[in-house]
Amino acid sequence: MLYREIEEKIKDFFQTEKKSALMITGARQVGKTYCIREFAKENFPYVIEINFLEMPSAVTLFENASDSRDILLRISALTDVPMEKGKTLIFFDEVQECKEIVTAIKFLVEEGSFRYILSGSLLGVELKDIRSIPVGYMSVYEMFPMNFFEFCRANRVSQRVMDNLQKCFEERTPIDPLIHDKMMELFRLYLIVGGMPAAVQRYLDTNNLNEVMQVQKGIIQLYKKDISRYDPEHKLYLEEIFQLIPSELNSKNKRFILKNLNENFKFSRYENSFIWLKEAGVALPTYCVQEPEIPLLLSKSTNLFKLFLSDVGLLAAMYADGLQIRILNKEVDINFGSIYENAVAQELYAHGFELYYFNSKKQGELDFVIEYEGYPLPIEVKSGKNYMRHPALNNVMQNKSYEIKQAIVLCNENIEMKDQIFYCPIYLAGLLKKRTIPEDYIYSPDFSILQ
């Protein structure tokens, strides 16, 4: 069984939110259904699962139903699983096939007899359809491919080692060289296998990278099939954009160049396609900011961006044959930059960071800039030996108007601090996490003088 961090979030939700449903969204094949089934099996005596893709007739459950009792009566006709108050979980899967469920869930939750969990891919679902969430009745968690630390657990890295890595990261102290070398070896394997659960499981079962690639290519074909299904006339140019991602990332500046699609079209013509791919969980746009200043959103350039894939393993599979062996052999003539940056983008986005980069003719280009603990945090990703050579980062750090307290260089080397720059092994990128507000965030000032 593959450990997923979201399992704890699902468990905590059902323990604390007694009168609300939960929806898990995310790209195809990231493991949504599997995690929900495992949670349901361990926490509820009875589970009713309704898959709207496999059972199209179930969509009619919500058509012309008069009220929640009517819907529940129709559900009972579909299953022989006992429907006992407080003991039954009803799982609606592939809900993108039944948009009416979002409205109906409010009334089912209000009725109060059962608990509800929903799952669906965002592929083909318009933003307004999936986001019209009944506030107070349903929460939404997004699920991603397995991150690197989940991949570590799947490969039996001990908690003791994980705790030690966390400590070294926080204290800025070097990691044991032997542990560091093995973690880098595991990270290179992650670049190839990626985080799609089916690919990870195939590797664990066989250790055969060719079989892993076949799984990955199957997922890529599934994405293309979904694209053609929801866009049969290619009005949004989705497949063209999807196919261009690897080559664009491998270009000199890694920026997505629209003229490679069609010289006669402008960004406005393609904007919906990029939004669609992001909401589908397939691609991760990283927008250029004019200045690395907080808030980054205010200087975002919507028509200048890089486009990463949501899973680095799928990216590796889309490159030419033989890349996997070259990564494992650490060949010096290969450009690891796009692969490394994709892995970092994937980690940052999964931990809640909006993705930006900075580019200036005078100062140079920073691979990433994120908002971290109230300040802009520049991040450079270095795949080679010259990891301490970063003129653009130096230029930005010297500009006092940016209020940059520190910078991070993610590289192949061990932990080292030099002035305000933190040189950090790239496999620790997932330890950058957003500051969370405490559960009991009480603020009670005295306004008596105004009364």
Residue, then its C-alpha position, 0 to 999 in steps of 0.5 A: m500500500l502506497y502511503r499518501e499524505i492526503e489520507e491524514k487530511i481526509k481522516d482529520f476532516f471526517q473527525t472534525e467536520k460532522k456536517s459537511a461533505l468532502m470532494i477530492t479533485g485532481a488529475r486522472q490517475v493520481g490515486k483519488t479513488y484508491c485513497i478514498r476506498e482505503f479510508a472508507k474501508e478502515n473508518f466506516p462499517y458500510v460504504i456505498e460507491i457510485n461511479f458516474l462514469e461506469m454507471p451512466s444511469a446513476v446520473t438520473l438519480f439527481e434528475n427531477a428528484s423532489d428532495s433528499r429523501d427521493i434521492l436516497l430512495r433511488i440510491s437504495a434501489l441501486t445497492d444492497v449495502p445497508m444504509e444505516k444512519g451514522k454508519t454508512l459512507i456514500f462515495f460518489d466517484e467521477v462526479q464530473e459526469c454528473k454536475e448536478i451532484v454539487t447542488a444536490i449534496k447540500f440537501l443530502v448533507e442537511e438531511g444528516s443521515f449519512r456521510y458523503i465523499l466525492s471524487g472527480s477529475l477536472l479534465g473537461v470540467e469548466l471552471k464554473d461547473i466544478r467550483s460552484i461549491p455550496v459554502g458550508y456544506m462541502s470542502v474541496y481538497e486537491m490531490f497531486p501525484m506522489n511527492f518526493f517524500e511519499f516516494c521515499r516512504a514507498n521505497r522504505v526510507s526510514q522515519r529516522v532518516m526523514d527526521n534527520l533530513q528535516k533537522c538538517f534543513e531547519e538547522r542548516t547543517p550538513i547531511d551525513p555524506l553517505i545519506h546525501d549520496k543515497m538520497m541523490e540517487l533516489f531523487r534521480l530515480y524519482l525523476i524517471v519514475g515520477g509520482m503517478p501511483a501506477a508507475v511507482q507501484r510498477y517500479l516497486d513490483t518489478n524494478n523494470l524501468n521499461e515497464v514503468m515507461q509503458v505505464q507512463k505512456g499509457i497515462i499520457q495516452l489517457y490524457k490525450k484521449d480525454i483532451s480529444r473527448y472534451d475538445p473533439e474539434h481541437k478548438l482550444y489547441l490543447e493537444e498541441i500545447f500538451q505535446l510542446i511542453p517538453s521541447e519548450l522546457n528544453s529550450k534556452n529560456k524554457r519560456f512557452i513561445l506561442k509562435n511555435l503553435n501558430e505565428n498568427f495567433k496571440f495569447s488571448r486566443y490560447e488563454n482558455s487552453f492554458i487555464w483548462l490544462k491547469e484546472a485539469g491538473v495536467a500542467l503547471p503554469t509559472y508566470c513571469v513577474q516584473e519585480p520580485e516584490i510582495p505581493l507577486l500577483l500585482s506584477k504578474s505578466t499573464n502572457l509570459f510563462k513557463l509550462f511544466l507538467s504536473d508529474v516529472g516522470l511523465l515529462a521524462a517519458m515524453y522526451a527521447d528514448g534513452l533519457q532515463i539511462r542517461i539520468l541514472n548514469k549522471e551523464v555530464d552532457i545532458n541538460f538536466g535543467s528542465i527535469y530538475e525545474n519540473a520536479v521543483a515546480q511540482e513540489l512547490y505547487a503541491h505545498g500550496f505555493e503559487l509559481y512565479y519566475f523573474n526575468s530582467k534584461k538588466q538583472g537576469e533570470l531567476d528560476f522561481v520566486i515564491e512568497y515565503e513567510g511574508y517575503p519574496l524568496p528567490i529560488e535557483v535550480k542548479s543541475g551542474k557543478n557550477y552551482m555557486r555561479h548565479p549572477a542574476l541571484n546576486n544582482v537581485m540580492q544586492n537590490k535593497s528595494y526588494e526586501i529579500k532576506q534570503a535566497i535558496v539554491l537547490c543543487n546536487e551538493n550538501i547543505e551549506m550557508k554562505d551569507q544570505i544564500f542557502y545551498c540546499p540539496i534539491y531533494l529537500a525542496g518539499l520541506l519548503k512549506k507555507r506557514t499555516i494559521p493555527e486552528d484556534y486563531i483567536y483575535s479579540p481586541d478591546f473596542s469598549i472606547l468606541q461604545 
